[in-house]
Amino acid sequence: MDGILGAIISSFLFLFFAPADCRFENDQIQINKKITGFLGACCNYEVIEKKHFLFEKKLAEFKFEEDLYFKKKDVTIEDSCVQIHLVLKDYDYTENHYIAKDTILRIPLKK
């Protein structure tokens, strides 16, 4: 099987066997990259609250145009929102060099 039909069928079957792509985890929350299949859009993330040992509750979802990896000190939880500190690179074509942009994402949580 090849082509688009093969990609659709294999991504549907792969969805059940793929492990969660955990990008951040602490004792309160976990941030996973959602699996969207071979033809899916890039970079959908979900914030999950861990409850007890087995149960979890989805608190928020967000989409970002780049692949993100988080450090422990970059993610904080304040007043029902998750704050993520990022340093993004952008290319300045007029000056021909990269510019670092300091960014904070604030994601409201469902409680």
C-alpha positions as CSV (number, residue, x, y, z in Angstrom):
1,M,0.0,0.0,0.0
2,D,1.4,3.4,-0.9
3,G,0.3,6.9,-1.5
4,I,-2.2,8.9,0.5
5,L,-4.4,5.9,1.4
6,G,-1.5,4.0,2.9
7,A,-0.5,7.1,4.9
8,I,-4.0,7.5,6.3
9,I,-4.4,3.8,7.2
10,S,-0.9,3.6,8.8
11,S,-1.3,6.8,10.8
12,F,-4.7,5.6,12.1
13,L,-3.1,2.3,13.2
14,F,0.0,4.0,14.6
15,L,-2.2,6.3,16.8
16,F,-3.0,3.3,19.1
17,F,0.5,2.1,19.6
18,A,2.5,5.3,19.8
19,P,3.8,6.4,23.2
20,A,3.1,9.9,24.5
21,D,5.8,12.4,23.5
22,C,6.4,14.1,26.8
23,R,8.1,17.5,26.5
24,F,7.9,18.5,30.2
25,E,7.0,16.8,33.4
26,N,6.9,17.8,37.1
27,D,4.9,16.7,40.1
28,Q,1.8,18.8,39.1
29,I,1.6,18.9,35.3
30,Q,2.8,17.2,32.1
31,I,3.1,18.8,28.7
32,N,2.9,16.4,25.8
33,K,3.1,16.8,22.0
34,K,0.0,15.4,20.5
35,I,0.3,12.8,17.9
36,T,-1.4,13.9,14.7
37,G,-0.3,11.2,12.3
38,F,1.9,11.4,9.2
39,L,-0.3,14.0,7.4
40,G,-1.2,16.0,10.5
41,A,-0.3,19.6,11.3
42,C,2.8,20.2,13.4
43,C,3.2,21.1,17.0
44,N,-0.1,20.7,18.9
45,Y,0.6,20.4,22.6
46,E,-1.6,19.5,25.6
47,V,-1.2,20.3,29.3
48,I,-2.2,17.4,31.6
49,E,-2.7,17.5,35.3
50,K,-1.7,14.2,37.0
51,K,-4.1,12.9,39.5
52,H,-3.2,10.2,42.0
53,F,-1.3,7.5,40.1
54,L,-3.3,6.5,37.1
55,F,-5.7,9.3,36.3
56,E,-5.0,12.5,34.4
57,K,-7.1,15.6,33.4
58,K,-6.5,17.6,30.3
59,L,-6.2,21.3,31.4
60,A,-5.3,23.1,28.1
61,E,-4.2,22.7,24.5
62,F,-2.1,25.0,22.5
63,K,-0.4,25.1,19.1
64,F,3.0,26.6,18.3
65,E,4.7,26.7,14.9
66,E,8.0,25.2,16.1
67,D,9.0,22.1,17.9
68,L,9.4,23.0,21.6
69,Y,11.5,21.4,24.3
70,F,11.2,22.8,27.9
71,K,13.5,23.0,30.8
72,K,12.4,22.7,34.5
73,K,13.1,26.4,35.3
74,D,11.2,27.6,32.2
75,V,7.7,26.4,33.1
76,T,5.8,27.8,36.1
77,I,2.2,27.6,37.2
78,E,0.6,30.8,38.5
79,D,-3.1,31.7,39.1
80,S,-4.7,29.1,36.9
81,C,-2.3,29.7,34.0
82,V,0.9,28.1,32.8
83,Q,3.8,30.4,32.0
84,I,6.4,29.2,29.6
85,H,9.6,31.2,29.1
86,L,11.2,30.7,25.6
87,V,14.0,32.2,23.7
88,L,13.2,32.1,20.0
89,K,15.5,32.7,17.1
90,D,14.5,34.8,14.2
91,Y,16.5,35.7,11.1
92,D,16.9,39.4,10.1
93,Y,17.3,39.4,6.3
94,T,18.3,43.1,6.2
95,E,21.2,42.7,8.6
96,N,22.0,39.0,7.7
97,H,22.1,37.7,11.3
98,Y,19.9,35.9,13.9
99,I,18.0,37.8,16.5
100,A,17.1,36.2,19.9
101,K,13.6,37.1,21.1
102,D,12.7,36.6,24.7
103,T,9.1,35.4,24.9
104,I,6.7,34.3,27.6
105,L,3.7,32.2,26.7
106,R,0.7,32.3,29.1
107,I,-1.7,29.5,28.7
108,P,-5.0,29.6,30.7
109,L,-6.0,26.4,32.3
110,K,-9.4,24.8,32.6
111,K,-10.2,23.8,36.2
